[in-house]
Amino acid sequence: YAQYGGCLPLFYSEVLAASEGVGWRRIGTDVKYGPTTLTSFTLTFSFTLDDPGVCAGTCYLAQAYPYTVTDLEEHLAALEADPARKLHFRRDELCRTVADSSCEVLTVGAETNSAGATKPCVVLTARVHPSETAASYMILGALEFLTSDAAEAERLRERFMFKIIPMLNPDGVRYGRTRHSLAQVDLNRMYNDAQEELHPTIFHLKGLLDATERLAMFCDFHGHSAKHNVFAFGCPSPGISAGSPLSSPRAGPARVRTPSLGGSPSLGPSRLRAPSLGSSSVGPSSRLRAPSLGSPLSLGPSRLRTPSIDSNASPREPASSVGGNDEGAEELRVAADSREFVELLSSISDVFTSETSTFTAAPKRASAGRIYVHRKYGGRVLSITIEGSSGGLDRGPLSGFHLHTGHLLAMGREFMEALDLFTA
């Protein structure tokens, strides 16, 4: 990644997919991006096809790994078709969108525990910004893990009820917007002023939050086009000055290194494997099969290592300072401890870093989801944003590599593992 000076474009060939099972892969040299006028920017790069026959079919270029409305629909249908997973979640419609599409909300876990008491609720959302496809892969990894039979997933379903909105701006995704909705606004700046007719998904998400009796956590998954790594935006809280980055994480569980699939540290092209629900190749758009924590999916040559998603990986023990068994420990700790959750997540992930995570509540972002929830509930709800770079990593064991869909799926799983440890 670093040797190319930034994010390489993605390339997909129908000929290579059909003949060799090669999906999306990073390509190009001499990548440059910068202003050409006061109001416009230009991306330039060089790319030469070694085999002219590839041009016999359609070829696609993309800035990020695609994930469409159709992909989500197919993935949710596949989850429903799995008898074991179907037992753990329910699909409902949050609302209809401006274009009369369905915005779905998934419920994982019962509302009450075995004693009949209402459980704390964790609300997860993604794709409020259509172009940030990293968000879909992270929330997809979280959903796959949460509906699995892993011991951590079973504990989380016992402790919490989860409300998951995997695509908060389906109109924007369907009609090719970058950051806005069909109403030409950034929906993540409309929480203070959401109108049902113009911003229905935000309006009804706020209604869902209001109707939640014991809201414990709100997390919005995003992609980021300017910063490296996966990191968090949190809210200011006692013990840290607003805007200060985390630079000295407190002690947490020992970092578990996830090995490269294939074991080679080489930057050269290599066949990568990533989890899937059974597809043999990754398609260019709506035919993209949703990845899973199950069988392998060939994603073609690339210049990065993908973390193993091996269910037999070494168990991670919670640190003695994490969690507790005091009365009310079932509730997530208030926002004052959001830094601890971020540090814990950093300690178990090779792609997430607490070092570039920040905790601010800038006035210009007062109507963003994270800050809206933090202020509305007086800091009693752990409210954060998880950002996945559309480029790559500049620190940690995978520094110098692009982020791959396998990394992002694993990030969703690790988010849930961290939540299990945090509330142990």
C-alpha positions as CSV (number, residue, x, y, z in Angstrom):
1,Y,0.0,0.0,0.0
2,A,2.6,2.6,1.1
3,Q,4.9,2.0,-1.9
4,Y,2.1,3.2,-4.2
5,G,1.5,6.4,-2.2
6,G,-2.1,5.8,-1.5
7,C,-5.3,3.9,-2.4
8,L,-5.1,1.9,-5.6
9,P,-8.3,1.6,-7.8
10,L,-10.1,-1.7,-7.9
11,F,-10.5,-3.7,-11.2
12,Y,-12.9,-6.5,-12.2
13,S,-13.0,-8.4,-15.4
14,E,-15.9,-10.6,-16.5
15,V,-13.5,-12.7,-18.5
16,L,-11.1,-13.3,-15.6
17,A,-14.0,-14.0,-13.3
18,A,-15.4,-16.7,-15.6
19,S,-12.1,-18.3,-16.6
20,E,-10.0,-18.0,-13.5
21,G,-12.4,-17.1,-10.7
22,V,-10.6,-13.8,-10.1
23,G,-12.8,-11.1,-8.5
24,W,-12.1,-7.5,-7.6
25,R,-8.3,-6.7,-7.3
26,R,-6.2,-3.6,-6.8
27,I,-4.4,-2.3,-9.9
28,G,-2.4,0.6,-11.2
29,T,0.7,2.6,-10.8
30,D,1.5,6.4,-10.7
31,V,-1.7,7.0,-8.7
32,K,-2.3,10.8,-8.2
33,Y,-5.2,12.7,-6.9
34,G,-5.4,16.5,-6.4
35,P,-7.0,19.8,-7.4
36,T,-7.1,20.8,-11.0
37,T,-9.2,23.9,-10.5
38,L,-10.6,25.8,-7.5
39,T,-13.7,23.5,-7.6
40,S,-12.5,20.2,-9.1
41,F,-10.2,17.3,-8.4
42,T,-8.7,14.8,-10.8
43,L,-7.6,11.2,-10.2
44,T,-5.0,9.8,-12.6
45,F,-3.3,6.3,-12.7
46,S,-1.7,4.0,-15.1
47,F,-2.8,0.4,-15.8
48,T,-1.8,-2.0,-18.6
49,L,-3.7,-5.2,-19.2
50,D,-1.2,-8.1,-19.8
51,D,-3.8,-10.1,-21.7
52,P,-5.7,-8.2,-24.4
53,G,-8.3,-11.0,-24.4
54,V,-9.5,-9.6,-21.1
55,C,-11.0,-6.7,-23.0
56,A,-13.3,-9.1,-24.8
57,G,-15.7,-8.9,-21.9
58,T,-16.9,-6.0,-19.7
59,C,-14.4,-4.6,-17.3
60,Y,-15.2,-2.5,-14.2
61,L,-13.3,0.0,-12.1
62,A,-14.2,1.1,-8.6
63,Q,-12.9,3.1,-5.7
64,A,-14.1,0.7,-3.1
65,Y,-15.4,-2.9,-3.0
66,P,-19.0,-2.7,-4.2
67,Y,-21.9,-3.6,-1.9
68,T,-25.4,-2.9,-3.3
69,V,-29.0,-3.0,-2.2
70,T,-29.3,-6.3,-4.1
71,D,-26.3,-7.7,-2.2
72,L,-27.9,-6.9,1.1
73,E,-31.2,-8.5,0.1
74,E,-29.5,-11.7,-1.1
75,H,-27.4,-11.9,2.0
76,L,-30.4,-11.5,4.4
77,A,-32.3,-14.1,2.3
78,A,-29.4,-16.5,2.7
79,L,-29.4,-15.9,6.5
80,E,-33.1,-16.7,6.6
81,A,-32.5,-19.8,4.6
82,D,-30.1,-21.1,7.3
83,P,-32.3,-22.9,9.9
84,A,-29.8,-22.3,12.7
85,R,-29.3,-18.6,12.1
86,K,-32.9,-17.9,11.4
87,L,-33.7,-18.7,15.0
88,H,-31.7,-15.8,16.2
89,F,-33.0,-12.8,14.2
90,R,-36.1,-11.2,12.8
91,R,-36.6,-8.9,9.8
92,D,-38.9,-5.9,10.0
93,E,-39.4,-2.8,8.0
94,L,-38.3,0.4,9.7
95,C,-40.0,2.6,7.1
96,R,-40.5,3.3,3.4
97,T,-38.0,5.6,1.8
98,V,-38.5,8.7,-0.4
99,A,-38.2,6.4,-3.4
100,D,-40.6,3.9,-1.7
101,S,-37.9,1.4,-1.0
102,S,-37.8,-0.6,2.2
103,C,-35.4,0.3,5.0
104,E,-35.1,-2.9,7.1
105,V,-34.4,-3.2,10.8
106,L,-33.2,-6.6,12.1
107,T,-33.8,-7.7,15.7
108,V,-31.3,-10.1,17.3
109,G,-32.1,-11.5,20.8
110,A,-35.3,-11.3,22.8
111,E,-36.5,-8.1,24.4
112,T,-36.6,-9.7,27.9
113,N,-34.4,-12.1,29.8
114,S,-35.4,-15.4,31.4
115,A,-36.6,-13.5,34.5
116,G,-38.9,-11.3,32.4
117,A,-36.8,-8.1,32.8
118,T,-36.3,-5.9,29.8
119,K,-32.7,-6.3,28.5
120,P,-30.4,-3.4,27.5
121,C,-30.5,-2.6,23.8
122,V,-27.6,-2.1,21.4
123,V,-28.4,-0.2,18.1
124,L,-26.1,-0.6,15.1
125,T,-26.5,1.2,11.8
126,A,-24.5,1.4,8.6
127,R,-24.4,3.0,5.1
128,V,-25.9,6.4,5.9
129,H,-23.3,7.5,3.3
130,P,-23.8,5.4,0.2
131,S,-20.2,5.3,-1.1
132,E,-18.8,4.0,2.2
133,T,-19.1,0.3,1.4
134,A,-16.6,-0.6,4.2
135,A,-19.5,0.0,6.6
136,S,-21.6,-2.7,5.0
137,Y,-18.8,-5.3,5.3
138,M,-18.2,-4.4,8.9
139,I,-21.8,-4.6,10.0
140,L,-22.2,-7.8,7.9
141,G,-19.3,-9.4,9.8
142,A,-21.0,-8.3,13.1
143,L,-24.4,-9.8,12.0
144,E,-22.8,-13.0,10.8
145,F,-21.0,-13.5,14.1
146,L,-24.0,-12.4,16.2
147,T,-26.3,-15.0,14.6
148,S,-23.7,-17.8,14.9
149,D,-23.4,-20.5,17.5
150,A,-20.1,-19.0,18.9
151,A,-20.1,-18.9,22.7
152,E,-19.5,-15.1,22.6
153,A,-22.5,-14.6,20.4
154,E,-24.7,-16.7,22.7
155,R,-23.7,-14.6,25.7
156,L,-24.4,-11.4,23.8
157,R,-27.8,-12.5,22.8
158,E,-28.5,-13.4,26.4
159,R,-27.3,-10.0,27.7
160,F,-28.8,-7.7,25.0
161,M,-31.4,-7.1,22.4
162,F,-29.8,-5.8,19.2
163,K,-31.5,-3.5,16.7
164,I,-29.5,-3.5,13.4
165,I,-30.2,-1.2,10.4
166,P,-27.7,-2.5,7.8
167,M,-28.5,0.2,5.2
168,L,-29.8,3.5,6.5
169,N,-29.7,5.2,3.1
170,P,-30.9,2.6,0.6
171,D,-32.1,5.2,-1.9
172,G,-28.6,6.8,-2.0
173,V,-27.0,3.3,-2.5
174,R,-29.5,2.4,-5.3
175,Y,-29.2,5.6,-7.2
176,G,-25.5,6.1,-6.9
177,R,-25.1,8.9,-4.5
178,T,-21.8,9.5,-2.7
179,R,-22.8,11.1,0.6
180,H,-26.3,12.4,0.2
181,S,-29.9,11.1,0.0
182,L,-32.4,11.7,-2.7
183,A,-33.4,14.8,-0.8
184,Q,-29.8,16.1,-1.5
185,V,-28.8,16.2,2.1
186,D,-26.3,14.4,4.3
187,L,-28.7,12.3,6.5
188,N,-26.0,12.1,9.1
189,R,-26.5,15.8,9.7
190,M,-30.3,15.6,10.0
191,Y,-30.8,14.0,13.5
192,N,-31.9,17.3,15.0
193,D,-34.2,18.3,12.2
194,A,-35.4,15.0,10.6
195,Q,-38.7,15.3,8.7
196,E,-40.7,12.2,7.9
197,E,-41.3,13.2,4.3
198,L,-37.7,14.1,3.4
199,H,-35.6,12.0,5.8
200,P,-37.8,9.1,6.7
201,T,-35.1,6.7,7.8
202,I,-33.6,9.1,10.3
203,F,-37.0,10.2,11.5
204,H,-38.0,6.6,12.2
205,L,-34.6,5.6,13.6
206,K,-35.1,8.4,16.2
207,G,-38.5,7.0,16.9
208,L,-37.0,3.6,17.5
209,L,-34.4,5.1,19.9
210,D,-37.2,6.9,21.7
211,A,-39.2,3.7,22.1
212,T,-36.2,1.8,23.4
213,E,-36.7,1.3,27.2
214,R,-33.0,0.6,28.0
215,L,-30.8,2.0,25.3
216,A,-27.2,1.0,26.2
217,M,-25.2,1.6,23.0
218,F,-25.4,3.3,19.7
219,C,-22.8,2.6,17.0
220,D,-22.8,3.8,13.4
221,F,-20.4,2.1,10.9
222,H,-18.8,4.3,8.2
223,G,-16.1,4.3,5.6
224,H,-13.4,7.0,5.5
225,S,-11.7,8.3,2.4
226,A,-9.0,10.5,4.0
227,K,-7.6,8.6,7.0
228,H,-5.9,5.2,7.3
229,N,-6.8,2.2,9.4
230,V,-10.1,1.3,11.2
231,F,-10.6,3.8,14.0
232,A,-13.4,5.3,16.2
233,F,-15.0,8.7,16.7
234,G,-16.3,8.9,20.2
235,C,-17.7,11.7,22.4
236,P,-15.9,13.7,25.0
237,S,-16.2,12.5,28.5
238,P,-14.5,13.0,31.9
239,G,-10.9,12.1,32.1
240,I,-9.9,13.2,28.5
241,S,-9.9,16.6,26.9
242,A,-12.2,17.1,23.9
243,G,-10.3,16.3,20.7
244,S,-7.4,14.5,22.3
245,P,-6.4,11.4,20.4
246,L,-5.8,8.2,22.3
247,S,-2.1,7.7,22.4
248,S,-1.5,5.6,25.5
249,P,-4.0,2.8,25.6
250,R,-4.6,1.2,29.0
251,A,-3.9,-2.4,29.7
252,G,-6.3,-4.8,28.0
253,P,-6.2,-8.4,26.8
254,A,-3.0,-9.5,25.1
255,R,-3.1,-8.7,21.4
256,V,-3.8,-11.8,19.3
257,R,-2.1,-11.7,15.9
258,T,-4.2,-13.0,13.1
259,P,-2.0,-14.8,10.6
260,S,-2.0,-14.1,6.9
261,L,-4.0,-16.6,4.8
262,G,-1.3,-18.3,3.0
263,G,1.4,-17.2,5.5
264,S,3.4,-15.1,3.0
265,P,4.4,-11.6,3.9
266,S,5.1,-10.8,0.3
267,L,3.6,-7.7,-1.3
268,G,3.3,-9.5,-4.6
269,P,0.1,-10.9,-6.1
270,S,-1.3,-13.9,-4.3
271,R,-4.6,-15.7,-4.3
272,L,-6.6,-14.6,-1.3
273,R,-9.4,-16.3,0.5
274,A,-12.2,-14.6,2.2
275,P,-15.4,-16.0,3.8
276,S,-18.6,-16.5,1.8
277,L,-22.0,-18.0,1.8
278,G,-21.0,-20.2,-1.1
279,S,-20.3,-18.1,-4.2
280,S,-17.3,-18.9,-6.2
281,S,-16.4,-15.4,-7.3
282,V,-17.1,-11.8,-6.5
283,G,-19.2,-10.0,-9.1
284,P,-19.0,-6.4,-10.2
285,S,-22.3,-5.1,-8.8
286,S,-25.6,-6.6,-7.7
287,R,-24.4,-10.1,-8.4
288,L,-21.8,-9.7,-5.6
289,R,-22.4,-12.5,-3.2
290,A,-22.5,-11.4,0.4
291,P,-19.5,-12.7,2.3
292,S,-19.9,-14.8,5.4
293,L,-17.9,-16.4,8.2
294,G,-18.3,-19.7,6.5
295,S,-16.9,-21.2,3.3
296,P,-14.1,-19.6,1.3
297,L,-14.5,-17.2,-1.5
298,S,-11.8,-16.5,-4.1
299,L,-11.2,-12.8,-4.4
300,G,-8.4,-12.9,-6.8
301,P,-4.8,-11.5,-6.7
302,S,-4.2,-8.5,-4.4
303,R,-1.4,-6.8,-2.6
304,L,-2.4,-7.5,0.9
305,R,-2.8,-10.2,3.5
306,T,-6.2,-11.1,4.8
307,P,-6.7,-12.0,8.4
308,S,-7.7,-15.6,9.2
309,I,-11.3,-15.9,10.1
310,D,-10.8,-19.3,11.8
311,S,-13.3,-20.3,14.5
312,N,-10.5,-22.3,16.1
313,A,-8.3,-19.3,16.8
314,S,-6.9,-19.0,20.3
315,P,-9.5,-17.8,22.8
316,R,-9.1,-14.2,24.1
317,E,-9.4,-13.9,27.9
318,P,-10.9,-10.7,29.3
319,A,-8.6,-8.4,31.3
320,S,-9.3,-8.4,35.0
321,S,-10.1,-4.7,34.8
322,V,-12.8,-5.1,32.2
323,G,-16.4,-5.8,33.1
324,G,-17.5,-6.6,36.6
325,N,-20.2,-8.4,38.4
326,D,-21.7,-5.5,40.4
327,E,-25.4,-5.0,40.5
328,G,-26.5,-3.5,37.2
329,A,-23.3,-4.8,35.4
330,E,-25.7,-6.0,32.6
331,E,-25.9,-2.3,31.6
332,L,-23.1,-0.9,29.4
333,R,-21.0,1.6,31.3
334,V,-21.7,5.2,30.5
335,A,-19.8,7.2,27.9
336,A,-17.0,8.0,30.4
337,D,-15.8,4.5,29.6
338,S,-16.1,4.6,25.9
339,R,-12.4,5.0,25.7
340,E,-12.0,1.7,27.5
341,F,-14.1,0.0,24.9
342,V,-12.0,1.5,22.1
343,E,-8.8,0.5,23.7
344,L,-10.1,-3.0,24.2
345,L,-11.1,-3.3,20.6
346,S,-7.7,-2.0,19.6
347,S,-6.0,-4.7,21.7
348,I,-7.7,-7.6,19.9
349,S,-7.7,-6.3,16.3
350,D,-4.8,-6.0,13.9
351,V,-6.6,-3.4,11.8
352,F,-8.3,-1.2,14.4
353,T,-6.2,1.5,16.2
354,S,-7.0,3.5,19.2
355,E,-4.1,5.8,18.4
356,T,-6.0,7.8,15.8
357,S,-9.4,7.5,17.5
358,T,-10.7,10.9,18.8
359,F,-13.4,11.9,21.2
360,T,-15.0,15.2,20.2
361,A,-18.4,16.8,19.8
362,A,-17.8,19.6,17.4
363,P,-20.7,22.1,17.1
364,K,-20.8,21.7,13.3
365,R,-21.5,18.0,13.8
366,A,-24.1,18.4,16.5
367,S,-26.8,16.8,14.3
368,A,-24.7,13.7,13.5
369,G,-26.1,10.5,14.9
370,R,-23.3,9.8,17.4
371,I,-23.4,13.3,19.0
372,Y,-27.2,13.5,18.9
373,V,-27.5,10.3,20.9
374,H,-24.7,11.3,23.3
375,R,-26.4,14.6,24.1
376,K,-30.0,13.4,24.1
377,Y,-29.2,10.8,26.7
378,G,-26.8,12.9,28.7
379,G,-23.8,10.7,28.2
380,R,-25.6,7.7,29.7
381,V,-25.4,5.8,26.3
382,L,-22.1,4.6,24.9
383,S,-22.3,6.3,21.5
384,I,-19.5,5.9,18.9
385,T,-18.7,5.7,15.2
386,I,-16.5,3.0,13.7
387,E,-14.7,4.2,10.5
388,G,-13.1,1.8,8.0
389,S,-10.6,3.4,5.7
390,S,-11.3,3.0,2.0
391,G,-7.5,2.7,1.6
392,G,-5.2,0.9,3.9
393,L,-3.1,0.7,7.1
394,D,-0.2,2.8,8.2
395,R,0.5,1.2,11.6
396,G,0.3,-2.2,13.3
397,P,1.4,-5.6,11.9
398,L,-0.4,-5.0,8.6
399,S,1.0,-1.6,8.0
400,G,1.5,-0.9,4.3
401,F,-1.3,-3.1,3.1
402,H,-4.7,-2.2,1.7
403,L,-7.8,-3.1,3.6
404,H,-9.6,-6.1,2.1
405,T,-13.2,-7.2,2.6
406,G,-11.8,-10.0,4.7
407,H,-10.3,-7.4,7.1
408,L,-13.6,-5.6,7.3
409,L,-15.7,-8.7,7.9
410,A,-13.2,-9.7,10.7
411,M,-13.6,-6.2,12.1
412,G,-17.3,-6.7,12.6
413,R,-16.6,-10.0,14.4
414,E,-14.0,-8.4,16.6
415,F,-16.4,-5.6,17.5
416,M,-18.7,-8.2,18.9
417,E,-15.9,-10.0,20.7
418,A,-14.9,-6.7,22.3
419,L,-18.4,-6.0,23.4
420,D,-18.6,-9.5,25.0
421,L,-15.4,-8.8,26.9
422,F,-16.4,-5.3,27.8
423,T,-19.6,-6.5,29.4
424,A,-18.2,-9.7,30.9
